[in-house]
Amino acid sequence: MNDTAMEAQSFNEDMVHFLQEGLSVNTPQVLDRVKEHLSFLESKGHPSTPQDFLNQTEFFITDDYHRNMLEQQQVGYSYYLNKVASNYLSNQ
């Protein structure tokens, strides 16, 4: 597994944990993890602005394959991730 895949897996694990623990999308720990993830993506040349992240999470909700993939990790995860992205963008 390459470092980009490992980061994606780690990010999803962390975000699912935050959701399971009931952390608000406004929690500094959640926002810091998003910032870290987007910085990693930027260093690898991937779209990584807060707007890019929000666009991606909106796609995940509307695309059956991606929504189901995220929801299999944790029910409500695709929607939580979208709210995190929206909140992160509005706090920039």
PyMOL Python script that loads the backbone (N, CA, C, O; Angstrom):
from pymol import cmd

cmd.read_pdbstr("""\
ATOM      1  N   MET A   1       0.856  -1.173   0.000  1.00  0.00           N
ATOM      2  CA  MET A   1       0.000   0.000   0.000  1.00  0.00           C
ATOM      3  C   MET A   1       0.903   1.237   0.000  1.00  0.00           C
ATOM      4  O   MET A   1       1.829   1.335   0.804  1.00  0.00           O
ATOM      5  N   ASN A   2       0.626   2.180  -0.908  1.00  0.00           N
ATOM      6  CA  ASN A   2       1.457   3.377  -0.973  1.00  0.00           C
ATOM      7  C   ASN A   2       1.048   4.384   0.106  1.00  0.00           C
ATOM      8  O   ASN A   2       0.032   4.212   0.780  1.00  0.00           O
ATOM      9  N   ASP A   3       1.848   5.427   0.255  1.00  0.00           N
ATOM     10  CA  ASP A   3       1.603   6.378   1.338  1.00  0.00           C
ATOM     11  C   ASP A   3       0.296   7.153   1.162  1.00  0.00           C
ATOM     12  O   ASP A   3      -0.317   7.547   2.155  1.00  0.00           O
ATOM     13  N   THR A   4      -0.138   7.376  -0.067  1.00  0.00           N
ATOM     14  CA  THR A   4      -1.407   8.073  -0.287  1.00  0.00           C
ATOM     15  C   THR A   4      -2.575   7.201   0.165  1.00  0.00           C
ATOM     16  O   THR A   4      -3.507   7.695   0.799  1.00  0.00           O
ATOM     17  N   ALA A   5      -2.530   5.932  -0.151  1.00  0.00           N
ATOM     18  CA  ALA A   5      -3.577   5.010   0.289  1.00  0.00           C
ATOM     19  C   ALA A   5      -3.571   4.860   1.807  1.00  0.00           C
ATOM     20  O   ALA A   5      -4.628   4.788   2.434  1.00  0.00           O
ATOM     21  N   MET A   6      -2.375   4.813   2.394  1.00  0.00           N
ATOM     22  CA  MET A   6      -2.290   4.699   3.860  1.00  0.00           C
ATOM     23  C   MET A   6      -2.862   5.939   4.536  1.00  0.00           C
ATOM     24  O   MET A   6      -3.532   5.833   5.563  1.00  0.00           O
ATOM     25  N   GLU A   7      -2.601   7.118   3.965  1.00  0.00           N
ATOM     26  CA  GLU A   7      -3.155   8.353   4.529  1.00  0.00           C
ATOM     27  C   GLU A   7      -4.670   8.358   4.409  1.00  0.00           C
ATOM     28  O   GLU A   7      -5.359   8.738   5.355  1.00  0.00           O
ATOM     29  N   ALA A   8      -5.203   7.944   3.263  1.00  0.00           N
ATOM     30  CA  ALA A   8      -6.655   7.896   3.089  1.00  0.00           C
ATOM     31  C   ALA A   8      -7.285   6.956   4.108  1.00  0.00           C
ATOM     32  O   ALA A   8      -8.307   7.284   4.711  1.00  0.00           O
ATOM     33  N   GLN A   9      -6.685   5.801   4.299  1.00  0.00           N
ATOM     34  CA  GLN A   9      -7.202   4.843   5.270  1.00  0.00           C
ATOM     35  C   GLN A   9      -7.137   5.412   6.679  1.00  0.00           C
ATOM     36  O   GLN A   9      -8.099   5.295   7.439  1.00  0.00           O
ATOM     37  N   SER A  10      -6.028   6.018   7.032  1.00  0.00           N
ATOM     38  CA  SER A  10      -5.863   6.608   8.362  1.00  0.00           C
ATOM     39  C   SER A  10      -6.861   7.734   8.596  1.00  0.00           C
ATOM     40  O   SER A  10      -7.456   7.835   9.670  1.00  0.00           O
ATOM     41  N   PHE A  11      -7.041   8.580   7.585  1.00  0.00           N
ATOM     42  CA  PHE A  11      -7.986   9.685   7.691  1.00  0.00           C
ATOM     43  C   PHE A  11      -9.396   9.155   7.932  1.00  0.00           C
ATOM     44  O   PHE A  11     -10.099   9.631   8.824  1.00  0.00           O
ATOM     45  N   ASN A  12      -9.806   8.172   7.137  1.00  0.00           N
ATOM     46  CA  ASN A  12     -11.147   7.614   7.308  1.00  0.00           C
ATOM     47  C   ASN A  12     -11.316   6.963   8.678  1.00  0.00           C
ATOM     48  O   ASN A  12     -12.360   7.120   9.311  1.00  0.00           O
ATOM     49  N   GLU A  13     -10.313   6.243   9.134  1.00  0.00           N
ATOM     50  CA  GLU A  13     -10.383   5.631  10.460  1.00  0.00           C
ATOM     51  C   GLU A  13     -10.542   6.696  11.539  1.00  0.00           C
ATOM     52  O   GLU A  13     -11.356   6.548  12.450  1.00  0.00           O
ATOM     53  N   ASP A  14      -9.765   7.764  11.435  1.00  0.00           N
ATOM     54  CA  ASP A  14      -9.850   8.847  12.421  1.00  0.00           C
ATOM     55  C   ASP A  14     -11.222   9.516  12.390  1.00  0.00           C
ATOM     56  O   ASP A  14     -11.816   9.775  13.437  1.00  0.00           O
ATOM     57  N   MET A  15     -11.720   9.791  11.190  1.00  0.00           N
ATOM     58  CA  MET A  15     -13.009  10.473  11.083  1.00  0.00           C
ATOM     59  C   MET A  15     -14.153   9.583  11.571  1.00  0.00           C
ATOM     60  O   MET A  15     -15.073  10.070  12.229  1.00  0.00           O
ATOM     61  N   VAL A  16     -14.109   8.305  11.263  1.00  0.00           N
ATOM     62  CA  VAL A  16     -15.135   7.383  11.770  1.00  0.00           C
ATOM     63  C   VAL A  16     -15.076   7.351  13.290  1.00  0.00           C
ATOM     64  O   VAL A  16     -16.114   7.348  13.953  1.00  0.00           O
ATOM     65  N   HIS A  17     -13.880   7.328  13.840  1.00  0.00           N
ATOM     66  CA  HIS A  17     -13.731   7.352  15.300  1.00  0.00           C
ATOM     67  C   HIS A  17     -14.350   8.625  15.886  1.00  0.00           C
ATOM     68  O   HIS A  17     -15.056   8.564  16.893  1.00  0.00           O
ATOM     69  N   PHE A  18     -14.091   9.760  15.268  1.00  0.00           N
ATOM     70  CA  PHE A  18     -14.663  11.025  15.757  1.00  0.00           C
ATOM     71  C   PHE A  18     -16.190  10.963  15.726  1.00  0.00           C
ATOM     72  O   PHE A  18     -16.854  11.409  16.662  1.00  0.00           O
ATOM     73  N   LEU A  19     -16.739  10.411  14.649  1.00  0.00           N
ATOM     74  CA  LEU A  19     -18.192  10.268  14.544  1.00  0.00           C
ATOM     75  C   LEU A  19     -18.714   9.344  15.635  1.00  0.00           C
ATOM     76  O   LEU A  19     -19.704   9.664  16.293  1.00  0.00           O
ATOM     77  N   GLN A  20     -18.070   8.217  15.834  1.00  0.00           N
ATOM     78  CA  GLN A  20     -18.507   7.263  16.854  1.00  0.00           C
ATOM     79  C   GLN A  20     -18.427   7.844  18.253  1.00  0.00           C
ATOM     80  O   GLN A  20     -19.239   7.515  19.117  1.00  0.00           O
ATOM     81  N   GLU A  21     -17.453   8.702  18.473  1.00  0.00           N
ATOM     82  CA  GLU A  21     -17.284   9.337  19.786  1.00  0.00           C
ATOM     83  C   GLU A  21     -18.197  10.541  19.970  1.00  0.00           C
ATOM     84  O   GLU A  21     -18.249  11.124  21.053  1.00  0.00           O
ATOM     85  N   GLY A  22     -18.913  10.913  18.920  1.00  0.00           N
ATOM     86  CA  GLY A  22     -19.851  12.026  19.008  1.00  0.00           C
ATOM     87  C   GLY A  22     -19.208  13.397  18.939  1.00  0.00           C
ATOM     88  O   GLY A  22     -19.780  14.377  19.415  1.00  0.00           O
ATOM     89  N   LEU A  23     -18.013  13.475  18.346  1.00  0.00           N
ATOM     90  CA  LEU A  23     -17.350  14.778  18.251  1.00  0.00           C
ATOM     91  C   LEU A  23     -18.055  15.650  17.221  1.00  0.00           C
ATOM     92  O   LEU A  23     -18.390  15.197  16.126  1.00  0.00           O
ATOM     93  N   SER A  24     -18.270  16.878  17.583  1.00  0.00           N
ATOM     94  CA  SER A  24     -18.900  17.861  16.701  1.00  0.00           C
ATOM     95  C   SER A  24     -17.986  18.184  15.527  1.00  0.00           C
ATOM     96  O   SER A  24     -16.764  18.066  15.622  1.00  0.00           O
ATOM     97  N   VAL A  25     -18.589  18.587  14.435  1.00  0.00           N
ATOM     98  CA  VAL A  25     -17.801  19.014  13.272  1.00  0.00           C
ATOM     99  C   VAL A  25     -17.009  20.278  13.567  1.00  0.00           C
ATOM    100  O   VAL A  25     -16.132  20.654  12.789  1.00  0.00           O
ATOM    101  N   ASN A  26     -17.307  20.938  14.682  1.00  0.00           N
ATOM    102  CA  ASN A  26     -16.587  22.145  15.091  1.00  0.00           C
ATOM    103  C   ASN A  26     -15.410  21.866  16.017  1.00  0.00           C
ATOM    104  O   ASN A  26     -14.661  22.782  16.354  1.00  0.00           O
ATOM    105  N   THR A  27     -15.241  20.630  16.426  1.00  0.00           N
ATOM    106  CA  THR A  27     -14.191  20.277  17.377  1.00  0.00           C
ATOM    107  C   THR A  27     -12.815  20.517  16.766  1.00  0.00           C
ATOM    108  O   THR A  27     -12.545  20.069  15.652  1.00  0.00           O
ATOM    109  N   PRO A  28     -11.942  21.222  17.487  1.00  0.00           N
ATOM    110  CA  PRO A  28     -10.602  21.490  16.948  1.00  0.00           C
ATOM    111  C   PRO A  28      -9.869  20.225  16.505  1.00  0.00           C
ATOM    112  O   PRO A  28      -9.151  20.258  15.505  1.00  0.00           O
ATOM    113  N   GLN A  29     -10.027  19.133  17.208  1.00  0.00           N
ATOM    114  CA  GLN A  29      -9.367  17.879  16.846  1.00  0.00           C
ATOM    115  C   GLN A  29      -9.811  17.414  15.450  1.00  0.00           C
ATOM    116  O   GLN A  29      -8.996  16.934  14.663  1.00  0.00           O
ATOM    117  N   VAL A  30     -11.084  17.558  15.157  1.00  0.00           N
ATOM    118  CA  VAL A  30     -11.621  17.175  13.848  1.00  0.00           C
ATOM    119  C   VAL A  30     -11.065  18.105  12.771  1.00  0.00           C
ATOM    120  O   VAL A  30     -10.587  17.647  11.734  1.00  0.00           O
ATOM    121  N   LEU A  31     -11.129  19.407  13.022  1.00  0.00           N
ATOM    122  CA  LEU A  31     -10.652  20.388  12.037  1.00  0.00           C
ATOM    123  C   LEU A  31      -9.146  20.267  11.805  1.00  0.00           C
ATOM    124  O   LEU A  31      -8.674  20.434  10.680  1.00  0.00           O
ATOM    125  N   ASP A  32      -8.396  19.977  12.862  1.00  0.00           N
ATOM    126  CA  ASP A  32      -6.948  19.799  12.713  1.00  0.00           C
ATOM    127  C   ASP A  32      -6.622  18.587  11.855  1.00  0.00           C
ATOM    128  O   ASP A  32      -5.674  18.611  11.070  1.00  0.00           O
ATOM    129  N   ARG A  33      -7.415  17.521  12.007  1.00  0.00           N
ATOM    130  CA  ARG A  33      -7.167  16.315  11.209  1.00  0.00           C
ATOM    131  C   ARG A  33      -7.469  16.570   9.733  1.00  0.00           C
ATOM    132  O   ARG A  33      -6.771  16.058   8.858  1.00  0.00           O
ATOM    133  N   VAL A  34      -8.502  17.356   9.456  1.00  0.00           N
ATOM    134  CA  VAL A  34      -8.798  17.715   8.067  1.00  0.00           C
ATOM    135  C   VAL A  34      -7.649  18.541   7.495  1.00  0.00           C
ATOM    136  O   VAL A  34      -7.203  18.303   6.373  1.00  0.00           O
ATOM    137  N   LYS A  35      -7.177  19.505   8.269  1.00  0.00           N
ATOM    138  CA  LYS A  35      -6.062  20.339   7.807  1.00  0.00           C
ATOM    139  C   LYS A  35      -4.838  19.486   7.492  1.00  0.00           C
ATOM    140  O   LYS A  35      -4.170  19.699   6.480  1.00  0.00           O
ATOM    141  N   GLU A  36      -4.549  18.528   8.354  1.00  0.00           N
ATOM    142  CA  GLU A  36      -3.415  17.628   8.146  1.00  0.00           C
ATOM    143  C   GLU A  36      -3.614  16.801   6.870  1.00  0.00           C
ATOM    144  O   GLU A  36      -2.687  16.628   6.079  1.00  0.00           O
ATOM    145  N   HIS A  37      -4.820  16.303   6.687  1.00  0.00           N
ATOM    146  CA  HIS A  37      -5.121  15.488   5.509  1.00  0.00           C
ATOM    147  C   HIS A  37      -4.985  16.308   4.220  1.00  0.00           C
ATOM    148  O   HIS A  37      -4.385  15.846   3.250  1.00  0.00           O
ATOM    149  N   LEU A  38      -5.537  17.511   4.211  1.00  0.00           N
ATOM    150  CA  LEU A  38      -5.452  18.347   3.015  1.00  0.00           C
ATOM    151  C   LEU A  38      -4.009  18.768   2.731  1.00  0.00           C
ATOM    152  O   LEU A  38      -3.612  18.879   1.571  1.00  0.00           O
ATOM    153  N   SER A  39      -3.239  18.998   3.765  1.00  0.00           N
ATOM    154  CA  SER A  39      -1.811  19.325   3.574  1.00  0.00           C
ATOM    155  C   SER A  39      -1.070  18.163   2.939  1.00  0.00           C
ATOM    156  O   SER A  39      -0.232  18.352   2.058  1.00  0.00           O
ATOM    157  N   PHE A  40      -1.389  16.953   3.396  1.00  0.00           N
ATOM    158  CA  PHE A  40      -0.777  15.764   2.801  1.00  0.00           C
ATOM    159  C   PHE A  40      -1.141  15.671   1.322  1.00  0.00           C
ATOM    160  O   PHE A  40      -0.271  15.474   0.474  1.00  0.00           O
ATOM    161  N   LEU A  41      -2.429  15.814   1.019  1.00  0.00           N
ATOM    162  CA  LEU A  41      -2.876  15.733  -0.376  1.00  0.00           C
ATOM    163  C   LEU A  41      -2.177  16.776  -1.239  1.00  0.00           C
ATOM    164  O   LEU A  41      -1.753  16.483  -2.358  1.00  0.00           O
ATOM    165  N   GLU A  42      -2.059  17.989  -0.717  1.00  0.00           N
ATOM    166  CA  GLU A  42      -1.390  19.062  -1.460  1.00  0.00           C
ATOM    167  C   GLU A  42       0.063  18.684  -1.756  1.00  0.00           C
ATOM    168  O   GLU A  42       0.561  18.929  -2.855  1.00  0.00           O
ATOM    169  N   SER A  43       0.737  18.088  -0.775  1.00  0.00           N
ATOM    170  CA  SER A  43       2.137  17.698  -0.975  1.00  0.00           C
ATOM    171  C   SER A  43       2.292  16.628  -2.050  1.00  0.00           C
ATOM    172  O   SER A  43       3.373  16.458  -2.613  1.00  0.00           O
ATOM    173  N   LYS A  44       1.216  15.913  -2.330  1.00  0.00           N
ATOM    174  CA  LYS A  44       1.229  14.865  -3.351  1.00  0.00           C
ATOM    175  C   LYS A  44       0.652  15.342  -4.683  1.00  0.00           C
ATOM    176  O   LYS A  44       0.547  14.564  -5.632  1.00  0.00           O
ATOM    177  N   GLY A  45       0.277  16.624  -4.752  1.00  0.00           N
ATOM    178  CA  GLY A  45      -0.224  17.186  -5.993  1.00  0.00           C
ATOM    179  C   GLY A  45      -1.691  16.911  -6.268  1.00  0.00           C
ATOM    180  O   GLY A  45      -2.141  17.056  -7.404  1.00  0.00           O
ATOM    181  N   HIS A  46      -2.445  16.518  -5.254  1.00  0.00           N
ATOM    182  CA  HIS A  46      -3.878  16.251  -5.409  1.00  0.00           C
ATOM    183  C   HIS A  46      -4.687  17.506  -5.080  1.00  0.00           C
ATOM    184  O   HIS A  46      -4.222  18.354  -4.319  1.00  0.00           O
ATOM    185  N   PRO A  47      -5.893  17.635  -5.645  1.00  0.00           N
ATOM    186  CA  PRO A  47      -6.768  18.758  -5.274  1.00  0.00           C
ATOM    187  C   PRO A  47      -6.960  18.775  -3.754  1.00  0.00           C
ATOM    188  O   PRO A  47      -7.333  17.761  -3.164  1.00  0.00           O
ATOM    189  N   SER A  48      -6.706  19.916  -3.128  1.00  0.00           N
ATOM    190  CA  SER A  48      -6.660  19.904  -1.668  1.00  0.00           C
ATOM    191  C   SER A  48      -7.164  21.187  -1.011  1.00  0.00           C
ATOM    192  O   SER A  48      -6.899  21.416   0.169  1.00  0.00           O
ATOM    193  N   THR A  49      -7.878  22.017  -1.749  1.00  0.00           N
ATOM    194  CA  THR A  49      -8.427  23.204  -1.107  1.00  0.00           C
ATOM    195  C   THR A  49      -9.644  22.793  -0.281  1.00  0.00           C
ATOM    196  O   THR A  49     -10.209  21.723  -0.504  1.00  0.00           O
ATOM    197  N   PRO A  50     -10.044  23.619   0.656  1.00  0.00           N
ATOM    198  CA  PRO A  50     -11.276  23.315   1.395  1.00  0.00           C
ATOM    199  C   PRO A  50     -12.476  23.142   0.457  1.00  0.00           C
ATOM    200  O   PRO A  50     -13.338  22.301   0.713  1.00  0.00           O
ATOM    201  N   GLN A  51     -12.543  23.920  -0.618  1.00  0.00           N
ATOM    202  CA  GLN A  51     -13.643  23.768  -1.574  1.00  0.00           C
ATOM    203  C   GLN A  51     -13.543  22.431  -2.313  1.00  0.00           C
ATOM    204  O   GLN A  51     -14.559  21.777  -2.550  1.00  0.00           O
ATOM    205  N   ASP A  52     -12.336  22.026  -2.675  1.00  0.00           N
ATOM    206  CA  ASP A  52     -12.141  20.716  -3.314  1.00  0.00           C
ATOM    207  C   ASP A  52     -12.648  19.602  -2.399  1.00  0.00           C
ATOM    208  O   ASP A  52     -13.317  18.671  -2.847  1.00  0.00           O
ATOM    209  N   PHE A  53     -12.321  19.712  -1.122  1.00  0.00           N
ATOM    210  CA  PHE A  53     -12.731  18.704  -0.147  1.00  0.00           C
ATOM    211  C   PHE A  53     -14.254  18.662  -0.036  1.00  0.00           C
ATOM    212  O   PHE A  53     -14.845  17.583  -0.014  1.00  0.00           O
ATOM    213  N   LEU A  54     -14.881  19.816   0.033  1.00  0.00           N
ATOM    214  CA  LEU A  54     -16.340  19.866   0.102  1.00  0.00           C
ATOM    215  C   LEU A  54     -16.947  19.264  -1.168  1.00  0.00           C
ATOM    216  O   LEU A  54     -17.889  18.476  -1.087  1.00  0.00           O
ATOM    217  N   ASN A  55     -16.423  19.624  -2.324  1.00  0.00           N
ATOM    218  CA  ASN A  55     -16.934  19.074  -3.588  1.00  0.00           C
ATOM    219  C   ASN A  55     -16.829  17.552  -3.599  1.00  0.00           C
ATOM    220  O   ASN A  55     -17.747  16.861  -4.041  1.00  0.00           O
ATOM    221  N   GLN A  56     -15.720  17.044  -3.116  1.00  0.00           N
ATOM    222  CA  GLN A  56     -15.523  15.597  -3.090  1.00  0.00           C
ATOM    223  C   GLN A  56     -16.546  14.922  -2.172  1.00  0.00           C
ATOM    224  O   GLN A  56     -17.109  13.887  -2.527  1.00  0.00           O
ATOM    225  N   THR A  57     -16.784  15.498  -1.005  1.00  0.00           N
ATOM    226  CA  THR A  57     -17.737  14.873  -0.087  1.00  0.00           C
ATOM    227  C   THR A  57     -19.162  14.955  -0.620  1.00  0.00           C
ATOM    228  O   THR A  57     -19.972  14.066  -0.356  1.00  0.00           O
ATOM    229  N   GLU A  58     -19.476  16.004  -1.364  1.00  0.00           N
ATOM    230  CA  GLU A  58     -20.800  16.092  -1.983  1.00  0.00           C
ATOM    231  C   GLU A  58     -20.950  15.025  -3.067  1.00  0.00           C
ATOM    232  O   GLU A  58     -22.023  14.445  -3.232  1.00  0.00           O
ATOM    233  N   PHE A  59     -19.879  14.774  -3.796  1.00  0.00           N
ATOM    234  CA  PHE A  59     -19.895  13.694  -4.783  1.00  0.00           C
ATOM    235  C   PHE A  59     -20.113  12.348  -4.088  1.00  0.00           C
ATOM    236  O   PHE A  59     -20.888  11.518  -4.563  1.00  0.00           O
ATOM    237  N   PHE A  60     -19.430  12.138  -2.967  1.00  0.00           N
ATOM    238  CA  PHE A  60     -19.572  10.877  -2.247  1.00  0.00           C
ATOM    239  C   PHE A  60     -21.024  10.613  -1.845  1.00  0.00           C
ATOM    240  O   PHE A  60     -21.479   9.470  -1.875  1.00  0.00           O
ATOM    241  N   ILE A  61     -21.736  11.648  -1.477  1.00  0.00           N
ATOM    242  CA  ILE A  61     -23.137  11.485  -1.070  1.00  0.00           C
ATOM    243  C   ILE A  61     -24.019  11.125  -2.264  1.00  0.00           C
ATOM    244  O   ILE A  61     -24.935  10.313  -2.134  1.00  0.00           O
ATOM    245  N   THR A  62     -23.752  11.718  -3.412  1.00  0.00           N
ATOM    246  CA  THR A  62     -24.633  11.523  -4.571  1.00  0.00           C
ATOM    247  C   THR A  62     -24.278  10.294  -5.398  1.00  0.00           C
ATOM    248  O   THR A  62     -25.107   9.820  -6.175  1.00  0.00           O
ATOM    249  N   ASP A  63     -23.075   9.772  -5.252  1.00  0.00           N
ATOM    250  CA  ASP A  63     -22.646   8.598  -6.001  1.00  0.00           C
ATOM    251  C   ASP A  63     -22.903   7.346  -5.160  1.00  0.00           C
ATOM    252  O   ASP A  63     -22.329   7.184  -4.082  1.00  0.00           O
ATOM    253  N   ASP A  64     -23.767   6.468  -5.661  1.00  0.00           N
ATOM    254  CA  ASP A  64     -24.157   5.280  -4.893  1.00  0.00           C
ATOM    255  C   ASP A  64     -22.970   4.446  -4.442  1.00  0.00           C
ATOM    256  O   ASP A  64     -22.924   4.011  -3.292  1.00  0.00           O
ATOM    257  N   TYR A  65     -22.016   4.217  -5.324  1.00  0.00           N
ATOM    258  CA  TYR A  65     -20.865   3.380  -4.984  1.00  0.00           C
ATOM    259  C   TYR A  65     -20.081   3.969  -3.803  1.00  0.00           C
ATOM    260  O   TYR A  65     -19.812   3.269  -2.827  1.00  0.00           O
ATOM    261  N   HIS A  66     -19.718   5.244  -3.893  1.00  0.00           N
ATOM    262  CA  HIS A  66     -18.908   5.867  -2.848  1.00  0.00           C
ATOM    263  C   HIS A  66     -19.690   6.031  -1.544  1.00  0.00           C
ATOM    264  O   HIS A  66     -19.153   5.815  -0.458  1.00  0.00           O
ATOM    265  N   ARG A  67     -20.968   6.417  -1.663  1.00  0.00           N
ATOM    266  CA  ARG A  67     -21.778   6.557  -0.442  1.00  0.00           C
ATOM    267  C   ARG A  67     -21.873   5.219   0.284  1.00  0.00           C
ATOM    268  O   ARG A  67     -21.699   5.157   1.501  1.00  0.00           O
ATOM    269  N   ASN A  68     -22.147   4.154  -0.455  1.00  0.00           N
ATOM    270  CA  ASN A  68     -22.254   2.843   0.170  1.00  0.00           C
ATOM    271  C   ASN A  68     -20.927   2.395   0.782  1.00  0.00           C
ATOM    272  O   ASN A  68     -20.904   1.788   1.852  1.00  0.00           O
ATOM    273  N   MET A  69     -19.832   2.696   0.100  1.00  0.00           N
ATOM    274  CA  MET A  69     -18.515   2.347   0.626  1.00  0.00           C
ATOM    275  C   MET A  69     -18.267   3.039   1.973  1.00  0.00           C
ATOM    276  O   MET A  69     -17.785   2.418   2.920  1.00  0.00           O
ATOM    277  N   LEU A  70     -18.600   4.324   2.042  1.00  0.00           N
ATOM    278  CA  LEU A  70     -18.406   5.060   3.296  1.00  0.00           C
ATOM    279  C   LEU A  70     -19.391   4.609   4.368  1.00  0.00           C
ATOM    280  O   LEU A  70     -19.026   4.474   5.536  1.00  0.00           O
ATOM    281  N   GLU A  71     -20.619   4.380   3.974  1.00  0.00           N
ATOM    282  CA  GLU A  71     -21.644   3.983   4.943  1.00  0.00           C
ATOM    283  C   GLU A  71     -21.390   2.577   5.496  1.00  0.00           C
ATOM    284  O   GLU A  71     -21.846   2.254   6.592  1.00  0.00           O
ATOM    285  N   GLN A  72     -20.671   1.748   4.751  1.00  0.00           N
ATOM    286  CA  GLN A  72     -20.313   0.428   5.272  1.00  0.00           C
ATOM    287  C   GLN A  72     -19.284   0.544   6.383  1.00  0.00           C
ATOM    288  O   GLN A  72     -19.200  -0.325   7.251  1.00  0.00           O
ATOM    289  N   GLN A  73     -18.504   1.609   6.360  1.00  0.00           N
ATOM    290  CA  GLN A  73     -17.539   1.831   7.440  1.00  0.00           C
ATOM    291  C   GLN A  73     -18.257   2.253   8.720  1.00  0.00           C
ATOM    292  O   GLN A  73     -17.903   1.827   9.819  1.00  0.00           O
ATOM    293  N   GLN A  74     -19.280   3.107   8.550  1.00  0.00           N
ATOM    294  CA  GLN A  74     -20.067   3.607   9.681  1.00  0.00           C
ATOM    295  C   GLN A  74     -21.303   4.287   9.122  1.00  0.00           C
ATOM    296  O   GLN A  74     -21.207   5.167   8.267  1.00  0.00           O
ATOM    297  N   VAL A  75     -22.460   3.874   9.609  1.00  0.00           N
ATOM    298  CA  VAL A  75     -23.702   4.517   9.166  1.00  0.00           C
ATOM    299  C   VAL A  75     -23.634   6.003   9.505  1.00  0.00           C
ATOM    300  O   VAL A  75     -23.308   6.381  10.630  1.00  0.00           O
ATOM    301  N   GLY A  76     -23.943   6.833   8.522  1.00  0.00           N
ATOM    302  CA  GLY A  76     -23.923   8.279   8.693  1.00  0.00           C
ATOM    303  C   GLY A  76     -22.599   8.932   8.360  1.00  0.00           C
ATOM    304  O   GLY A  76     -22.485  10.157   8.390  1.00  0.00           O
ATOM    305  N   TYR A  77     -21.582   8.116   8.039  1.00  0.00           N
ATOM    306  CA  TYR A  77     -20.249   8.661   7.820  1.00  0.00           C
ATOM    307  C   TYR A  77     -20.191   9.603   6.615  1.00  0.00           C
ATOM    308  O   TYR A  77     -19.553  10.653   6.697  1.00  0.00           O
ATOM    309  N   SER A  78     -20.827   9.262   5.521  1.00  0.00           N
ATOM    310  CA  SER A  78     -20.741  10.128   4.336  1.00  0.00           C
ATOM    311  C   SER A  78     -21.327  11.507   4.624  1.00  0.00           C
ATOM    312  O   SER A  78     -20.822  12.514   4.130  1.00  0.00           O
ATOM    313  N   TYR A  79     -22.380  11.552   5.416  1.00  0.00           N
ATOM    314  CA  TYR A  79     -23.023  12.828   5.744  1.00  0.00           C
ATOM    315  C   TYR A  79     -22.205  13.606   6.784  1.00  0.00           C
ATOM    316  O   TYR A  79     -22.097  14.830   6.703  1.00  0.00           O
ATOM    317  N   TYR A  80     -21.637  12.899   7.746  1.00  0.00           N
ATOM    318  CA  TYR A  80     -20.764  13.530   8.736  1.00  0.00           C
ATOM    319  C   TYR A  80     -19.572  14.158   8.028  1.00  0.00           C
ATOM    320  O   TYR A  80     -19.216  15.304   8.300  1.00  0.00           O
ATOM    321  N   LEU A  81     -18.957  13.409   7.120  1.00  0.00           N
ATOM    322  CA  LEU A  81     -17.792  13.915   6.398  1.00  0.00           C
ATOM    323  C   LEU A  81     -18.146  15.168   5.602  1.00  0.00           C
ATOM    324  O   LEU A  81     -17.356  16.108   5.529  1.00  0.00           O
ATOM    325  N   ASN A  82     -19.334  15.174   5.009  1.00  0.00           N
ATOM    326  CA  ASN A  82     -19.784  16.344   4.264  1.00  0.00           C
ATOM    327  C   ASN A  82     -19.959  17.548   5.182  1.00  0.00           C
ATOM    328  O   ASN A  82     -19.577  18.662   4.821  1.00  0.00           O
ATOM    329  N   LYS A  83     -20.529  17.337   6.359  1.00  0.00           N
ATOM    330  CA  LYS A  83     -20.712  18.454   7.304  1.00  0.00           C
ATOM    331  C   LYS A  83     -19.358  18.935   7.830  1.00  0.00           C
ATOM    332  O   LYS A  83     -19.165  20.131   8.046  1.00  0.00           O
ATOM    333  N   VAL A  84     -18.436  18.018   8.032  1.00  0.00           N
ATOM    334  CA  VAL A  84     -17.083  18.407   8.435  1.00  0.00           C
ATOM    335  C   VAL A  84     -16.460  19.290   7.354  1.00  0.00           C
ATOM    336  O   VAL A  84     -15.883  20.333   7.660  1.00  0.00           O
ATOM    337  N   ALA A  85     -16.577  18.874   6.095  1.00  0.00           N
ATOM    338  CA  ALA A  85     -15.997  19.631   4.982  1.00  0.00           C
ATOM    339  C   ALA A  85     -16.629  21.013   4.863  1.00  0.00           C
ATOM    340  O   ALA A  85     -15.934  22.005   4.644  1.00  0.00           O
ATOM    341  N   SER A  86     -17.936  21.069   5.009  1.00  0.00           N
ATOM    342  CA  SER A  86     -18.644  22.353   4.936  1.00  0.00           C
ATOM    343  C   SER A  86     -18.197  23.276   6.059  1.00  0.00           C
ATOM    344  O   SER A  86     -17.941  24.459   5.835  1.00  0.00           O
ATOM    345  N   ASN A  87     -18.105  22.744   7.238  1.00  0.00           N
ATOM    346  CA  ASN A  87     -17.675  23.534   8.392  1.00  0.00           C
ATOM    347  C   ASN A  87     -16.219  23.975   8.243  1.00  0.00           C
ATOM    348  O   ASN A  87     -15.874  25.110   8.572  1.00  0.00           O
ATOM    349  N   TYR A  88     -15.374  23.085   7.751  1.00  0.00           N
ATOM    350  CA  TYR A  88     -13.970  23.428   7.560  1.00  0.00           C
ATOM    351  C   TYR A  88     -13.841  24.592   6.569  1.00  0.00           C
ATOM    352  O   TYR A  88     -13.082  25.532   6.806  1.00  0.00           O
ATOM    353  N   LEU A  89     -14.575  24.523   5.476  1.00  0.00           N
ATOM    354  CA  LEU A  89     -14.545  25.608   4.483  1.00  0.00           C
ATOM    355  C   LEU A  89     -15.008  26.924   5.092  1.00  0.00           C
ATOM    356  O   LEU A  89     -14.400  27.966   4.847  1.00  0.00           O
ATOM    357  N   SER A  90     -16.063  26.890   5.871  1.00  0.00           N
ATOM    358  CA  SER A  90     -16.597  28.135   6.437  1.00  0.00           C
ATOM    359  C   SER A  90     -15.695  28.720   7.528  1.00  0.00           C
ATOM    360  O   SER A  90     -15.845  29.886   7.893  1.00  0.00           O
ATOM    361  N   ASN A  91     -14.771  27.928   8.045  1.00  0.00           N
ATOM    362  CA  ASN A  91     -13.856  28.412   9.079  1.00  0.00           C
ATOM    363  C   ASN A  91     -12.510  28.863   8.500  1.00  0.00           C
ATOM    364  O   ASN A  91     -11.591  29.196   9.249  1.00  0.00           O
ATOM    365  N   GLN A  92     -12.396  28.874   7.184  1.00  0.00           N
ATOM    366  CA  GLN A  92     -11.121  29.282   6.559  1.00  0.00           C
ATOM    367  C   GLN A  92     -11.107  30.763   6.277  1.00  0.00           C
ATOM    368  O   GLN A  92     -10.121  31.283   5.756  1.00  0.00           O
TER     369      GLN A  92
END
""", "prot")
cmd.dss("prot")
cmd.show_as("cartoon", "prot")
cmd.util.cbc("prot")
cmd.orient("prot")
